[in-house]
Amino acid sequence: MDIPNYVNAPIADKDGNLTEEWSNVLQQLLTELKLNAGTEGLKASPLSTVDINDLILIANTAPVAENSAVSNTSMVFDTTLNNINSMRIIINGVLYQFNLTAV
């Protein structure tokens, strides 16, 4: 997902209309949300344990490209575990596992 950067510009002009800079930011943000979140919210990428371990290895091996998917946070679903009660999240190359419980 390509989240737009903060724009250091006025949000509205003197007449109260949205500025072109902020109109572009909001349009990009809404487009990204529609493309990536869908009607069901954010979805975790389904990957095998081997693929997840490969991502972690890449994320922890220098040099990592700034725009690399593994240099950022990733939310993945481990298909090898076949367990709907846990989620794995990669944050800066470190894998965290969360156990989910119904409320």
Buried (B, 14 or more C-beta within 10 A) or exposed (E): EEEBEEEEEEBEEEEEEBBEEBEEBBEBBEEBBEEEEEEEEEEEEEBEEEBBEEBBEBBEEEEBEEEEEBBBEBEBBBBEBEEEEEBBBBEEBEBEEEEEEEE
